[in-house]
């Protein structure tokens, strides 16, 4: 179940704000991702961007006028057939009309007749956005089951500072993907750990490893796209928190253990993708150790094996526990051993001797081992790998629900 826009019918309603030009970029990206994008423009939207721009980018007819094509029923059919309806940018005026069920143009009429989920992306001057009337209308929209994406903060076209900017594509794409996905992780609470841990020697130095966090972050992002409620416990990385995901940042293995134990009871799927440092210095110096001070020898102590502890306390009927293993030989034997030793439901084994897999790479090649099957995944992007791992998790959850 690959989360993507390919083949999805998306209607985008564009209203009169300068941010309409940004939405041209969204339409272009969606069309390249093989979505079928139909744009409806209001009269004021056409004062900012020409319908020809959207028609050229989407390769589809752009709808502007309810009466232009004679007795056309497009206001009914467009909304009925869509997988997703996005209104972006949404002006204060269109928001007010939608909140009151007014339908005086093709866009508002189509929204009223739509069956698809409607996502509204407000964009306007910050004072207009924070005005109690606009805020009350947005609250009404939420009550009416519209999803509203908060505008971003920053300098607006009118040079005012404030909250009112249309967010960038990177901030909205996961929300849109979640809306068009099959939602096969809906109702699941997924807890992912990612990245390395840092074990401090002194205020300037630490022991760590090469983990970039990319695999764990891809898992968190794709689980959100597939409808899950996601918590990400992350060691230090340079990655931004994926949209819609709650992140808890930690440093040491001890911190990671505390955070995992705290979020574990509520979780239904737990994926331990973090590369936990197996050892920590026996003592952490409060002051920076001077190099002239004498020779420094480090006494190391083993860190707790968090995954193993989780395996000991997991509720086997309600929770599914997934581990990772980095191996350089005897992949299957080592993988199976860890699956049993740590009481896991699934283990993703990485061959760290191969090129383009594991640490820092953008691609991965994983072998999935569970108590029924061994599945060799292809060498693909970490995002695609995440989707394939989640496919297996969904299948295991389904077998658990309907054993036969
Ligand atoms: N893990 C953990 N806590 C640790 C070490 C590892 O939770 N202190 C988890 C990792 O998040 C990952 C799996 O265990 O899911 C990785 O195990 P790995 O490092 O491959 O194996 P180890 O159990 O450390 O065994 P060994 O080093 O002997 O291969």
Boltz pocket constraint, residues with backbone or C-beta under 6 A from the ligand:
constraints:
  - pocket:
      binder: B
      contacts: [[A, 253], [A, 272], [A, 273], [A, 274], [A, 275], [A, 276], [A, 277], [A, 278], [A, 303], [A, 304], [A, 305], [A, 306], [A, 307], [A, 308], [A, 322], [A, 323], [A, 324], [A, 325], [A, 326], [A, 327]]
      max_distance: 6.0
